[in-house]
Amino acid sequence: MTPLTLINPEMQARIRQQLNRIEEEENVRILYACESGSRAWGFPSRDSDYDVRFLYVHEPDWYLSVFDRRDVIERPIDDLLDISGWDLRKALRLFRKSNPPLLEWLQSPIVYAERSETAEAIRALAGPAFSPKACTFHYLHMARGNYRDYLQGDTVKSKKYFYVLRPLLACAWIERFGGMPPMAFDTLKEELLPPGELRTAVDNLLERKKSGIELKAEPRIEVINQYLEKQISYFEHTAPQMASSDVSVDDRLDPLFRSVLRQAWEEH
């Protein structure tokens, strides 16, 4: 089965309905929409919500203004659906900085809409423009914050282990391979955690989460905590020495933006 077939058909319909409503209410064209978060990473629990992210464009005249305008669309979060998107111009500005959330969206295994070649055009530029240093700092910051907030003390929120493990494995992937880490947690785990006590502890926790068992406050898992502390310390020292991208794609972004803008509204 493809990842999208694992999404409840009723939920797929609801998400697409919301995307269509956003287009009508905001007078925009949605170019790409995907799943982000635990479902895209491959470890949703029974109560995981749907984290839908999208890229969009306004009509051309919207951009011809002396005033700064809001370049994010968000809808109120409910128990099941968290949906928001970025204007394409904002996305391309962040792309120049090797923005990991955007790069993750573009490789999500669960795609709800891809109505132009926009995502593929940005993907084609992502390799040359990738900055190991910028992305490692992003993932390190995420890991450090989640570790500080959720995994201190003798009793911890067990599901938060994944929100520290995944960004640290992403750092390790970047260090080893020099490119954007894959979305799937299983791929990171299989490649970067050798068999042993740590891998067994992570596998057991992952199996419990995928099976729908509610991971609440539990005694800390010492072997995982030791690994996380060691990796955070390690990347705090190595991240500053990592390479930045020495390839500029700036001259290709304006033509891409104009082409997408023209195509989106001509087709409409």
VENQUIPE-V84593 format. One record per pair of residues at least 6 apart in sequence whose C-alpha atoms are under 6 Angstrom apart, sorted by the first residue. I is the first residue (numbers start at 1). J is the second residue. D is the distance in Angstrom with one decimal. If there is no record, write none. Layout:
# VENQUIPE-V84593
I:J:D + I:J:D
This chain:
# VENQUIPE-V84593
3:110:5.7 + 4:110:5.2 + 23:29:5.8 + 28:57:5.5 + 28:58:4.6 + 29:56:5.4 + 29:57:5.4 + 30:55:5.9 + 30:56:4.2 + 31:55:5.6 + 31:56:5.3 + 31:114:5.8 + 31:115:5.2 + 31:116:6.0 + 32:54:5.4 + 32:55:5.3 + 32:113:5.2 + 32:114:4.4 + 33:53:5.6 + 33:54:4.1 + 33:111:6.0 + 33:112:5.3 + 33:113:4.9 + 34:52:5.7 + 34:53:5.5 + 34:110:5.7 + 34:111:4.2 + 34:112:5.3 + 35:51:5.6 + 35:52:4.8 + 35:110:5.4 + 36:51:5.2 + 38:44:5.0 + 41:183:5.3 + 41:184:4.6 + 41:185:5.4 + 42:184:5.7 + 43:210:5.7 + 45:209:5.6 + 45:210:5.6 + 45:212:5.1 + 46:212:4.7 + 49:80:4.5 + 49:81:5.7 + 50:80:6.0 + 50:81:4.9 + 50:82:5.9 + 51:82:4.9 + 52:83:4.7 + 53:83:5.9 + 53:84:5.3 + 53:85:5.2 + 54:85:4.4 + 55:85:5.5 + 55:86:5.1 + 55:87:5.8 + 55:88:5.8 + 56:87:5.1 + 56:88:5.6 + 57:87:5.7 + 57:88:5.8 + 71:87:5.1 + 72:85:5.8 + 72:86:4.8 + 73:84:5.5 + 73:85:5.2 + 74:84:4.3 + 75:83:5.9 + 98:130:5.6 + 98:131:5.8 + 100:135:6.0 + 129:245:5.7 + 129:247:5.6 + 130:245:5.7 + 131:244:4.6 + 131:245:4.5 + 132:243:5.8 + 132:244:5.9 + 133:239:6.0 + 133:242:4.9 + 133:243:5.5 + 133:244:5.4 + 136:171:5.2 + 139:167:4.8 + 143:164:4.4 + 143:167:5.7 + 154:219:5.7 + 154:220:5.6 + 155:218:5.2 + 155:219:4.4 + 155:220:5.4 + 156:217:5.2 + 156:218:5.5 + 156:220:5.6 + 157:216:5.4 + 157:217:4.5 + 158:215:5.5 + 159:215:5.5 + 170:181:5.5 + 173:181:5.8 + 193:199:5.9 + 198:223:5.9
